[in-house]
Amino acid sequence: MQDSPGRDTRIALDLALTVRHDGHGSVTDDLADPAGLTAWITDHPGIVPGGEGFTADAPTLTAVRDVRAAARALFARAVRPGEPSPADAARLLPVPEALRRLNEAAARTPTVPVLAWSDTAEPVVRAAPAEDGRADLAAALARAVIGFLAGPDRQRLRACHAPRCVRYFLKEHPRQEWCKPSCGNRARVARHQERHGRTG
């Protein structure tokens, strides 16, 4: 069993998972409109300082979707030689473009190092917005994706290839092949049906 993922990992994965299977054979986008982004931020408190009461607008949505597209392209690179998520296979950004988008987004909010040191832990340095305390959302997400991709959790990243699944996940144990048990069940049923169809 692996250590629990860090904050950057959770944010990066949650952002990537806003593209998901809808349960009816298609892919849905939780960030299809500003209301979807507003709801996602509400469900993920603490992504940006002062995020309570956040309301997305069209430019913010576009910027976040750009970061997500870059993240998913780089996730596809990270899982090589495995295949990317089926949701991405036909529409991945080229890696240089993904890197450019991610780095440009991360650079939009200047940060300063902030030291935290509790009585029970080692000192920790985190980046905080340098100005009024409210970070640019796309910049905060881009920094989380960068932190994840440059950190140790990236080695456990996999794309789930169960039928109809488009998720990325962290491999928790050596025999794990799917993002969740229901995907494993679907994959086993599909293999059984394929074998039965060949012999029938």
PyMOL commands that place a pseudoatom at each C-alpha (Angstrom):
pseudoatom trace, name=CA, resn=MET, resi=1, chain=A, elem=C, hetatm=0, pos=[0.000, 0.000, 0.000]
pseudoatom trace, name=CA, resn=GLN, resi=2, chain=A, elem=C, hetatm=0, pos=[1.325, 3.436, -0.967]
pseudoatom trace, name=CA, resn=ASP, resi=3, chain=A, elem=C, hetatm=0, pos=[1.397, 6.639, 1.042]
pseudoatom trace, name=CA, resn=SER, resi=4, chain=A, elem=C, hetatm=0, pos=[-1.677, 8.778, 0.598]
pseudoatom trace, name=CA, resn=PRO, resi=5, chain=A, elem=C, hetatm=0, pos=[-1.283, 11.266, -2.239]
pseudoatom trace, name=CA, resn=GLY, resi=6, chain=A, elem=C, hetatm=0, pos=[-0.254, 14.830, -1.506]
pseudoatom trace, name=CA, resn=ARG, resi=7, chain=A, elem=C, hetatm=0, pos=[-2.361, 17.931, -2.046]
pseudoatom trace, name=CA, resn=ASP, resi=8, chain=A, elem=C, hetatm=0, pos=[-0.940, 18.687, -5.505]
pseudoatom trace, name=CA, resn=THR, resi=9, chain=A, elem=C, hetatm=0, pos=[-1.608, 15.110, -6.601]
pseudoatom trace, name=CA, resn=ARG, resi=10, chain=A, elem=C, hetatm=0, pos=[-5.219, 15.218, -5.416]
pseudoatom trace, name=CA, resn=ILE, resi=11, chain=A, elem=C, hetatm=0, pos=[-5.884, 18.552, -7.130]
pseudoatom trace, name=CA, resn=ALA, resi=12, chain=A, elem=C, hetatm=0, pos=[-4.197, 17.480, -10.387]
pseudoatom trace, name=CA, resn=LEU, resi=13, chain=A, elem=C, hetatm=0, pos=[-6.085, 14.187, -10.526]
pseudoatom trace, name=CA, resn=ASP, resi=14, chain=A, elem=C, hetatm=0, pos=[-9.395, 15.801, -9.590]
pseudoatom trace, name=CA, resn=LEU, resi=15, chain=A, elem=C, hetatm=0, pos=[-8.926, 18.339, -12.382]
pseudoatom trace, name=CA, resn=ALA, resi=16, chain=A, elem=C, hetatm=0, pos=[-8.172, 15.582, -14.912]
pseudoatom trace, name=CA, resn=LEU, resi=17, chain=A, elem=C, hetatm=0, pos=[-11.197, 13.611, -13.713]
pseudoatom trace, name=CA, resn=THR, resi=18, chain=A, elem=C, hetatm=0, pos=[-13.587, 16.401, -14.678]
pseudoatom trace, name=CA, resn=VAL, resi=19, chain=A, elem=C, hetatm=0, pos=[-13.598, 14.523, -18.008]
pseudoatom trace, name=CA, resn=ARG, resi=20, chain=A, elem=C, hetatm=0, pos=[-15.387, 11.279, -17.189]
pseudoatom trace, name=CA, resn=HIS, resi=21, chain=A, elem=C, hetatm=0, pos=[-17.654, 8.529, -18.423]
pseudoatom trace, name=CA, resn=ASP, resi=22, chain=A, elem=C, hetatm=0, pos=[-21.286, 9.573, -18.039]
pseudoatom trace, name=CA, resn=GLY, resi=23, chain=A, elem=C, hetatm=0, pos=[-22.621, 6.078, -17.280]
pseudoatom trace, name=CA, resn=HIS, resi=24, chain=A, elem=C, hetatm=0, pos=[-24.446, 5.881, -20.613]
pseudoatom trace, name=CA, resn=GLY, resi=25, chain=A, elem=C, hetatm=0, pos=[-21.639, 5.142, -23.051]
pseudoatom trace, name=CA, resn=SER, resi=26, chain=A, elem=C, hetatm=0, pos=[-20.436, 8.707, -23.584]
pseudoatom trace, name=CA, resn=VAL, resi=27, chain=A, elem=C, hetatm=0, pos=[-17.929, 11.094, -22.044]
pseudoatom trace, name=CA, resn=THR, resi=28, chain=A, elem=C, hetatm=0, pos=[-19.101, 14.114, -20.071]
pseudoatom trace, name=CA, resn=ASP, resi=29, chain=A, elem=C, hetatm=0, pos=[-17.288, 17.286, -19.123]
pseudoatom trace, name=CA, resn=ASP, resi=30, chain=A, elem=C, hetatm=0, pos=[-17.922, 18.668, -15.652]
pseudoatom trace, name=CA, resn=LEU, resi=31, chain=A, elem=C, hetatm=0, pos=[-16.369, 21.947, -16.808]
pseudoatom trace, name=CA, resn=ALA, resi=32, chain=A, elem=C, hetatm=0, pos=[-18.645, 22.461, -19.811]
pseudoatom trace, name=CA, resn=ASP, resi=33, chain=A, elem=C, hetatm=0, pos=[-19.713, 25.913, -18.661]
pseudoatom trace, name=CA, resn=PRO, resi=34, chain=A, elem=C, hetatm=0, pos=[-18.926, 28.498, -15.953]
pseudoatom trace, name=CA, resn=ALA, resi=35, chain=A, elem=C, hetatm=0, pos=[-21.595, 27.011, -13.662]
pseudoatom trace, name=CA, resn=GLY, resi=36, chain=A, elem=C, hetatm=0, pos=[-19.825, 23.645, -13.822]
pseudoatom trace, name=CA, resn=LEU, resi=37, chain=A, elem=C, hetatm=0, pos=[-16.514, 25.242, -12.838]
pseudoatom trace, name=CA, resn=THR, resi=38, chain=A, elem=C, hetatm=0, pos=[-18.194, 27.147, -10.007]
pseudoatom trace, name=CA, resn=ALA, resi=39, chain=A, elem=C, hetatm=0, pos=[-19.702, 23.890, -8.703]
pseudoatom trace, name=CA, resn=TRP, resi=40, chain=A, elem=C, hetatm=0, pos=[-16.360, 22.098, -8.988]
pseudoatom trace, name=CA, resn=ILE, resi=41, chain=A, elem=C, hetatm=0, pos=[-14.562, 24.797, -6.994]
pseudoatom trace, name=CA, resn=THR, resi=42, chain=A, elem=C, hetatm=0, pos=[-17.343, 24.700, -4.375]
pseudoatom trace, name=CA, resn=ASP, resi=43, chain=A, elem=C, hetatm=0, pos=[-16.767, 20.935, -4.070]
pseudoatom trace, name=CA, resn=HIS, resi=44, chain=A, elem=C, hetatm=0, pos=[-12.989, 21.458, -3.756]
pseudoatom trace, name=CA, resn=PRO, resi=45, chain=A, elem=C, hetatm=0, pos=[-12.498, 24.103, -1.069]
pseudoatom trace, name=CA, resn=GLY, resi=46, chain=A, elem=C, hetatm=0, pos=[-9.008, 25.405, -0.506]
pseudoatom trace, name=CA, resn=ILE, resi=47, chain=A, elem=C, hetatm=0, pos=[-7.780, 25.211, -4.102]
pseudoatom trace, name=CA, resn=VAL, resi=48, chain=A, elem=C, hetatm=0, pos=[-7.349, 28.970, -4.096]
pseudoatom trace, name=CA, resn=PRO, resi=49, chain=A, elem=C, hetatm=0, pos=[-7.219, 31.278, -1.102]
pseudoatom trace, name=CA, resn=GLY, resi=50, chain=A, elem=C, hetatm=0, pos=[-10.502, 33.115, -0.774]
pseudoatom trace, name=CA, resn=GLY, resi=51, chain=A, elem=C, hetatm=0, pos=[-12.254, 30.527, -2.947]
pseudoatom trace, name=CA, resn=GLU, resi=52, chain=A, elem=C, hetatm=0, pos=[-15.423, 30.685, -0.877]
pseudoatom trace, name=CA, resn=GLY, resi=53, chain=A, elem=C, hetatm=0, pos=[-18.016, 32.548, -2.858]
pseudoatom trace, name=CA, resn=PHE, resi=54, chain=A, elem=C, hetatm=0, pos=[-16.095, 31.960, -6.104]
pseudoatom trace, name=CA, resn=THR, resi=55, chain=A, elem=C, hetatm=0, pos=[-18.134, 32.411, -9.284]
pseudoatom trace, name=CA, resn=ALA, resi=56, chain=A, elem=C, hetatm=0, pos=[-16.559, 31.412, -12.578]
pseudoatom trace, name=CA, resn=ASP, resi=57, chain=A, elem=C, hetatm=0, pos=[-16.738, 33.517, -15.703]
pseudoatom trace, name=CA, resn=ALA, resi=58, chain=A, elem=C, hetatm=0, pos=[-16.018, 32.552, -19.316]
pseudoatom trace, name=CA, resn=PRO, resi=59, chain=A, elem=C, hetatm=0, pos=[-12.333, 33.684, -19.372]
pseudoatom trace, name=CA, resn=THR, resi=60, chain=A, elem=C, hetatm=0, pos=[-11.594, 31.778, -16.148]
pseudoatom trace, name=CA, resn=LEU, resi=61, chain=A, elem=C, hetatm=0, pos=[-13.296, 28.681, -17.561]
pseudoatom trace, name=CA, resn=THR, resi=62, chain=A, elem=C, hetatm=0, pos=[-11.221, 28.900, -20.739]
pseudoatom trace, name=CA, resn=ALA, resi=63, chain=A, elem=C, hetatm=0, pos=[-7.999, 29.256, -18.743]
pseudoatom trace, name=CA, resn=VAL, resi=64, chain=A, elem=C, hetatm=0, pos=[-8.851, 26.276, -16.496]
pseudoatom trace, name=CA, resn=ARG, resi=65, chain=A, elem=C, hetatm=0, pos=[-9.815, 24.117, -19.473]
pseudoatom trace, name=CA, resn=ASP, resi=66, chain=A, elem=C, hetatm=0, pos=[-6.452, 24.989, -21.079]
pseudoatom trace, name=CA, resn=VAL, resi=67, chain=A, elem=C, hetatm=0, pos=[-4.664, 23.822, -17.922]
pseudoatom trace, name=CA, resn=ARG, resi=68, chain=A, elem=C, hetatm=0, pos=[-6.732, 20.628, -17.893]
pseudoatom trace, name=CA, resn=ALA, resi=69, chain=A, elem=C, hetatm=0, pos=[-5.941, 19.901, -21.559]
pseudoatom trace, name=CA, resn=ALA, resi=70, chain=A, elem=C, hetatm=0, pos=[-2.248, 20.402, -20.814]
pseudoatom trace, name=CA, resn=ALA, resi=71, chain=A, elem=C, hetatm=0, pos=[-2.468, 18.193, -17.722]
pseudoatom trace, name=CA, resn=ARG, resi=72, chain=A, elem=C, hetatm=0, pos=[-4.181, 15.355, -19.574]
pseudoatom trace, name=CA, resn=ALA, resi=73, chain=A, elem=C, hetatm=0, pos=[-1.622, 15.546, -22.404]
pseudoatom trace, name=CA, resn=LEU, resi=74, chain=A, elem=C, hetatm=0, pos=[1.202, 15.326, -19.881]
pseudoatom trace, name=CA, resn=PHE, resi=75, chain=A, elem=C, hetatm=0, pos=[-0.577, 12.540, -17.991]
pseudoatom trace, name=CA, resn=ALA, resi=76, chain=A, elem=C, hetatm=0, pos=[-0.647, 10.621, -21.282]
pseudoatom trace, name=CA, resn=ARG, resi=77, chain=A, elem=C, hetatm=0, pos=[3.105, 11.163, -21.563]
pseudoatom trace, name=CA, resn=ALA, resi=78, chain=A, elem=C, hetatm=0, pos=[3.608, 10.064, -17.945]
pseudoatom trace, name=CA, resn=VAL, resi=79, chain=A, elem=C, hetatm=0, pos=[1.853, 6.705, -18.452]
pseudoatom trace, name=CA, resn=ARG, resi=80, chain=A, elem=C, hetatm=0, pos=[4.008, 5.750, -21.468]
pseudoatom trace, name=CA, resn=PRO, resi=81, chain=A, elem=C, hetatm=0, pos=[4.618, 3.101, -22.704]
pseudoatom trace, name=CA, resn=GLY, resi=82, chain=A, elem=C, hetatm=0, pos=[1.010, 2.462, -21.650]
pseudoatom trace, name=CA, resn=GLU, resi=83, chain=A, elem=C, hetatm=0, pos=[-1.842, 3.938, -23.650]
pseudoatom trace, name=CA, resn=PRO, resi=84, chain=A, elem=C, hetatm=0, pos=[-3.436, 7.243, -22.626]
pseudoatom trace, name=CA, resn=SER, resi=85, chain=A, elem=C, hetatm=0, pos=[-7.025, 7.523, -21.491]
pseudoatom trace, name=CA, resn=PRO, resi=86, chain=A, elem=C, hetatm=0, pos=[-9.367, 6.734, -24.392]
pseudoatom trace, name=CA, resn=ALA, resi=87, chain=A, elem=C, hetatm=0, pos=[-10.888, 10.213, -23.927]
pseudoatom trace, name=CA, resn=ASP, resi=88, chain=A, elem=C, hetatm=0, pos=[-7.527, 11.730, -24.880]
pseudoatom trace, name=CA, resn=ALA, resi=89, chain=A, elem=C, hetatm=0, pos=[-6.158, 9.348, -27.486]
pseudoatom trace, name=CA, resn=ALA, resi=90, chain=A, elem=C, hetatm=0, pos=[-7.454, 11.257, -30.523]
pseudoatom trace, name=CA, resn=ARG, resi=91, chain=A, elem=C, hetatm=0, pos=[-7.070, 14.803, -29.252]
pseudoatom trace, name=CA, resn=LEU, resi=92, chain=A, elem=C, hetatm=0, pos=[-3.920, 15.175, -27.200]
pseudoatom trace, name=CA, resn=LEU, resi=93, chain=A, elem=C, hetatm=0, pos=[-2.019, 18.430, -27.294]
pseudoatom trace, name=CA, resn=PRO, resi=94, chain=A, elem=C, hetatm=0, pos=[1.564, 18.047, -28.496]
pseudoatom trace, name=CA, resn=VAL, resi=95, chain=A, elem=C, hetatm=0, pos=[3.836, 17.829, -25.444]
pseudoatom trace, name=CA, resn=PRO, resi=96, chain=A, elem=C, hetatm=0, pos=[5.685, 21.127, -26.164]
pseudoatom trace, name=CA, resn=GLU, resi=97, chain=A, elem=C, hetatm=0, pos=[2.325, 22.937, -26.429]
pseudoatom trace, name=CA, resn=ALA, resi=98, chain=A, elem=C, hetatm=0, pos=[1.089, 21.295, -23.208]
pseudoatom trace, name=CA, resn=LEU, resi=99, chain=A, elem=C, hetatm=0, pos=[4.269, 22.350, -21.391]
pseudoatom trace, name=CA, resn=ARG, resi=100, chain=A, elem=C, hetatm=0, pos=[3.978, 25.907, -22.722]
pseudoatom trace, name=CA, resn=ARG, resi=101, chain=A, elem=C, hetatm=0, pos=[0.335, 26.242, -21.622]
pseudoatom trace, name=CA, resn=LEU, resi=102, chain=A, elem=C, hetatm=0, pos=[1.010, 24.798, -18.186]
pseudoatom trace, name=CA, resn=ASN, resi=103, chain=A, elem=C, hetatm=0, pos=[4.069, 26.944, -17.518]
pseudoatom trace, name=CA, resn=GLU, resi=104, chain=A, elem=C, hetatm=0, pos=[2.407, 30.123, -18.792]
pseudoatom trace, name=CA, resn=ALA, resi=105, chain=A, elem=C, hetatm=0, pos=[-0.608, 29.523, -16.589]
pseudoatom trace, name=CA, resn=ALA, resi=106, chain=A, elem=C, hetatm=0, pos=[1.566, 28.826, -13.536]
pseudoatom trace, name=CA, resn=ALA, resi=107, chain=A, elem=C, hetatm=0, pos=[3.499, 32.053, -14.099]
pseudoatom trace, name=CA, resn=ARG, resi=108, chain=A, elem=C, hetatm=0, pos=[0.412, 34.292, -13.968]
pseudoatom trace, name=CA, resn=THR, resi=109, chain=A, elem=C, hetatm=0, pos=[0.436, 34.670, -10.209]
pseudoatom trace, name=CA, resn=PRO, resi=110, chain=A, elem=C, hetatm=0, pos=[3.711, 35.720, -8.609]
pseudoatom trace, name=CA, resn=THR, resi=111, chain=A, elem=C, hetatm=0, pos=[4.370, 33.846, -5.403]
pseudoatom trace, name=CA, resn=VAL, resi=112, chain=A, elem=C, hetatm=0, pos=[6.523, 34.153, -2.328]
pseudoatom trace, name=CA, resn=PRO, resi=113, chain=A, elem=C, hetatm=0, pos=[7.808, 31.291, -0.177]
pseudoatom trace, name=CA, resn=VAL, resi=114, chain=A, elem=C, hetatm=0, pos=[5.989, 30.896, 3.134]
pseudoatom trace, name=CA, resn=LEU, resi=115, chain=A, elem=C, hetatm=0, pos=[7.466, 28.772, 5.915]
pseudoatom trace, name=CA, resn=ALA, resi=116, chain=A, elem=C, hetatm=0, pos=[5.188, 26.678, 8.121]
pseudoatom trace, name=CA, resn=TRP, resi=117, chain=A, elem=C, hetatm=0, pos=[6.636, 24.790, 11.091]
pseudoatom trace, name=CA, resn=SER, resi=118, chain=A, elem=C, hetatm=0, pos=[4.386, 23.152, 13.638]
pseudoatom trace, name=CA, resn=ASP, resi=119, chain=A, elem=C, hetatm=0, pos=[5.584, 21.626, 16.894]
pseudoatom trace, name=CA, resn=THR, resi=120, chain=A, elem=C, hetatm=0, pos=[4.977, 18.099, 15.579]
pseudoatom trace, name=CA, resn=ALA, resi=121, chain=A, elem=C, hetatm=0, pos=[6.400, 18.253, 12.058]
pseudoatom trace, name=CA, resn=GLU, resi=122, chain=A, elem=C, hetatm=0, pos=[9.356, 19.273, 9.960]
pseudoatom trace, name=CA, resn=PRO, resi=123, chain=A, elem=C, hetatm=0, pos=[9.422, 22.738, 8.415]
pseudoatom trace, name=CA, resn=VAL, resi=124, chain=A, elem=C, hetatm=0, pos=[7.461, 23.013, 5.171]
pseudoatom trace, name=CA, resn=VAL, resi=125, chain=A, elem=C, hetatm=0, pos=[7.783, 25.686, 2.526]
pseudoatom trace, name=CA, resn=ARG, resi=126, chain=A, elem=C, hetatm=0, pos=[4.801, 26.476, 0.346]
pseudoatom trace, name=CA, resn=ALA, resi=127, chain=A, elem=C, hetatm=0, pos=[4.234, 29.121, -2.260]
pseudoatom trace, name=CA, resn=ALA, resi=128, chain=A, elem=C, hetatm=0, pos=[1.668, 31.794, -1.501]
pseudoatom trace, name=CA, resn=PRO, resi=129, chain=A, elem=C, hetatm=0, pos=[0.349, 34.555, -3.752]
pseudoatom trace, name=CA, resn=ALA, resi=130, chain=A, elem=C, hetatm=0, pos=[2.541, 37.636, -3.449]
pseudoatom trace, name=CA, resn=GLU, resi=131, chain=A, elem=C, hetatm=0, pos=[-0.162, 40.261, -3.771]
pseudoatom trace, name=CA, resn=ASP, resi=132, chain=A, elem=C, hetatm=0, pos=[-3.642, 40.401, -2.259]
pseudoatom trace, name=CA, resn=GLY, resi=133, chain=A, elem=C, hetatm=0, pos=[-3.882, 36.759, -1.178]
pseudoatom trace, name=CA, resn=ARG, resi=134, chain=A, elem=C, hetatm=0, pos=[-6.232, 35.707, -3.992]
pseudoatom trace, name=CA, resn=ALA, resi=135, chain=A, elem=C, hetatm=0, pos=[-4.521, 33.457, -6.517]
pseudoatom trace, name=CA, resn=ASP, resi=136, chain=A, elem=C, hetatm=0, pos=[-5.459, 33.157, -10.165]
pseudoatom trace, name=CA, resn=LEU, resi=137, chain=A, elem=C, hetatm=0, pos=[-7.395, 29.862, -10.339]
pseudoatom trace, name=CA, resn=ALA, resi=138, chain=A, elem=C, hetatm=0, pos=[-5.719, 28.559, -13.504]
pseudoatom trace, name=CA, resn=ALA, resi=139, chain=A, elem=C, hetatm=0, pos=[-2.309, 29.450, -12.047]
pseudoatom trace, name=CA, resn=ALA, resi=140, chain=A, elem=C, hetatm=0, pos=[-3.066, 27.588, -8.816]
pseudoatom trace, name=CA, resn=LEU, resi=141, chain=A, elem=C, hetatm=0, pos=[-4.225, 24.535, -10.754]
pseudoatom trace, name=CA, resn=ALA, resi=142, chain=A, elem=C, hetatm=0, pos=[-1.212, 24.673, -13.065]
pseudoatom trace, name=CA, resn=ARG, resi=143, chain=A, elem=C, hetatm=0, pos=[1.150, 24.801, -10.075]
pseudoatom trace, name=CA, resn=ALA, resi=144, chain=A, elem=C, hetatm=0, pos=[-0.593, 21.764, -8.571]
pseudoatom trace, name=CA, resn=VAL, resi=145, chain=A, elem=C, hetatm=0, pos=[-0.245, 19.843, -11.843]
pseudoatom trace, name=CA, resn=ILE, resi=146, chain=A, elem=C, hetatm=0, pos=[3.435, 20.794, -12.032]
pseudoatom trace, name=CA, resn=GLY, resi=147, chain=A, elem=C, hetatm=0, pos=[3.944, 19.710, -8.416]
pseudoatom trace, name=CA, resn=PHE, resi=148, chain=A, elem=C, hetatm=0, pos=[2.310, 16.361, -9.144]
pseudoatom trace, name=CA, resn=LEU, resi=149, chain=A, elem=C, hetatm=0, pos=[4.202, 15.714, -12.387]
pseudoatom trace, name=CA, resn=ALA, resi=150, chain=A, elem=C, hetatm=0, pos=[7.534, 16.605, -10.765]
pseudoatom trace, name=CA, resn=GLY, resi=151, chain=A, elem=C, hetatm=0, pos=[6.788, 14.603, -7.603]
pseudoatom trace, name=CA, resn=PRO, resi=152, chain=A, elem=C, hetatm=0, pos=[7.003, 10.940, -6.615]
pseudoatom trace, name=CA, resn=ASP, resi=153, chain=A, elem=C, hetatm=0, pos=[3.299, 10.151, -7.177]
pseudoatom trace, name=CA, resn=ARG, resi=154, chain=A, elem=C, hetatm=0, pos=[3.715, 10.542, -10.963]
pseudoatom trace, name=CA, resn=GLN, resi=155, chain=A, elem=C, hetatm=0, pos=[5.383, 7.105, -11.097]
pseudoatom trace, name=CA, resn=ARG, resi=156, chain=A, elem=C, hetatm=0, pos=[2.104, 5.518, -9.949]
pseudoatom trace, name=CA, resn=LEU, resi=157, chain=A, elem=C, hetatm=0, pos=[-0.082, 7.266, -12.549]
pseudoatom trace, name=CA, resn=ARG, resi=158, chain=A, elem=C, hetatm=0, pos=[-2.014, 4.928, -14.856]
pseudoatom trace, name=CA, resn=ALA, resi=159, chain=A, elem=C, hetatm=0, pos=[-4.847, 5.241, -17.369]
pseudoatom trace, name=CA, resn=CYS, resi=160, chain=A, elem=C, hetatm=0, pos=[-7.795, 2.932, -16.731]
pseudoatom trace, name=CA, resn=HIS, resi=161, chain=A, elem=C, hetatm=0, pos=[-8.625, 0.831, -19.779]
pseudoatom trace, name=CA, resn=ALA, resi=162, chain=A, elem=C, hetatm=0, pos=[-11.783, -0.835, -18.570]
pseudoatom trace, name=CA, resn=PRO, resi=163, chain=A, elem=C, hetatm=0, pos=[-14.599, -0.588, -21.114]
pseudoatom trace, name=CA, resn=ARG, resi=164, chain=A, elem=C, hetatm=0, pos=[-16.071, 2.941, -21.188]
pseudoatom trace, name=CA, resn=CYS, resi=165, chain=A, elem=C, hetatm=0, pos=[-13.656, 4.329, -18.575]
pseudoatom trace, name=CA, resn=VAL, resi=166, chain=A, elem=C, hetatm=0, pos=[-11.629, 7.460, -19.327]
pseudoatom trace, name=CA, resn=ARG, resi=167, chain=A, elem=C, hetatm=0, pos=[-10.048, 8.032, -15.922]
pseudoatom trace, name=CA, resn=TYR, resi=168, chain=A, elem=C, hetatm=0, pos=[-6.469, 8.334, -14.753]
pseudoatom trace, name=CA, resn=PHE, resi=169, chain=A, elem=C, hetatm=0, pos=[-5.636, 6.901, -11.326]
pseudoatom trace, name=CA, resn=LEU, resi=170, chain=A, elem=C, hetatm=0, pos=[-2.754, 6.218, -8.941]
pseudoatom trace, name=CA, resn=LYS, resi=171, chain=A, elem=C, hetatm=0, pos=[-1.737, 2.567, -8.731]
pseudoatom trace, name=CA, resn=GLU, resi=172, chain=A, elem=C, hetatm=0, pos=[-2.043, 1.628, -5.049]
pseudoatom trace, name=CA, resn=HIS, resi=173, chain=A, elem=C, hetatm=0, pos=[-0.726, -1.957, -5.184]
pseudoatom trace, name=CA, resn=PRO, resi=174, chain=A, elem=C, hetatm=0, pos=[1.229, -4.070, -7.697]
pseudoatom trace, name=CA, resn=ARG, resi=175, chain=A, elem=C, hetatm=0, pos=[-1.744, -6.013, -9.083]
pseudoatom trace, name=CA, resn=GLN, resi=176, chain=A, elem=C, hetatm=0, pos=[-4.051, -3.017, -9.547]
pseudoatom trace, name=CA, resn=GLU, resi=177, chain=A, elem=C, hetatm=0, pos=[-5.092, -2.614, -13.185]
pseudoatom trace, name=CA, resn=TRP, resi=178, chain=A, elem=C, hetatm=0, pos=[-8.199, -0.421, -12.947]
pseudoatom trace, name=CA, resn=CYS, resi=179, chain=A, elem=C, hetatm=0, pos=[-9.227, 2.783, -11.234]
pseudoatom trace, name=CA, resn=LYS, resi=180, chain=A, elem=C, hetatm=0, pos=[-11.973, 1.146, -9.160]
pseudoatom trace, name=CA, resn=PRO, resi=181, chain=A, elem=C, hetatm=0, pos=[-13.516, -2.303, -8.603]
pseudoatom trace, name=CA, resn=SER, resi=182, chain=A, elem=C, hetatm=0, pos=[-16.495, -1.657, -10.889]
pseudoatom trace, name=CA, resn=CYS, resi=183, chain=A, elem=C, hetatm=0, pos=[-14.069, -1.062, -13.777]
pseudoatom trace, name=CA, resn=GLY, resi=184, chain=A, elem=C, hetatm=0, pos=[-12.327, -4.342, -12.985]
pseudoatom trace, name=CA, resn=ASN, resi=185, chain=A, elem=C, hetatm=0, pos=[-15.685, -6.119, -13.059]
pseudoatom trace, name=CA, resn=ARG, resi=186, chain=A, elem=C, hetatm=0, pos=[-16.571, -4.579, -16.440]
pseudoatom trace, name=CA, resn=ALA, resi=187, chain=A, elem=C, hetatm=0, pos=[-13.183, -5.561, -17.865]
pseudoatom trace, name=CA, resn=ARG, resi=188, chain=A, elem=C, hetatm=0, pos=[-13.538, -9.164, -16.672]
pseudoatom trace, name=CA, resn=VAL, resi=189, chain=A, elem=C, hetatm=0, pos=[-17.076, -9.409, -18.096]
pseudoatom trace, name=CA, resn=ALA, resi=190, chain=A, elem=C, hetatm=0, pos=[-15.873, -8.003, -21.434]
pseudoatom trace, name=CA, resn=ARG, resi=191, chain=A, elem=C, hetatm=0, pos=[-12.990, -10.518, -21.567]
pseudoatom trace, name=CA, resn=HIS, resi=192, chain=A, elem=C, hetatm=0, pos=[-15.368, -13.367, -20.724]
pseudoatom trace, name=CA, resn=GLN, resi=193, chain=A, elem=C, hetatm=0, pos=[-17.801, -12.285, -23.435]
pseudoatom trace, name=CA, resn=GLU, resi=194, chain=A, elem=C, hetatm=0, pos=[-14.979, -11.984, -25.955]
pseudoatom trace, name=CA, resn=ARG, resi=195, chain=A, elem=C, hetatm=0, pos=[-13.701, -15.490, -25.141]
pseudoatom trace, name=CA, resn=HIS, resi=196, chain=A, elem=C, hetatm=0, pos=[-17.239, -16.925, -25.183]
pseudoatom trace, name=CA, resn=GLY, resi=197, chain=A, elem=C, hetatm=0, pos=[-17.949, -15.238, -28.522]
pseudoatom trace, name=CA, resn=ARG, resi=198, chain=A, elem=C, hetatm=0, pos=[-14.815, -16.733, -30.088]
pseudoatom trace, name=CA, resn=THR, resi=199, chain=A, elem=C, hetatm=0, pos=[-15.607, -20.279, -28.916]
pseudoatom trace, name=CA, resn=GLY, resi=200, chain=A, elem=C, hetatm=0, pos=[-19.384, -20.108, -29.559]
for i in range(1, 200): cmd.bond("trace and resi %d" % i, "trace and resi %d" % (i + 1))
show_as sticks, trace
zoom trace
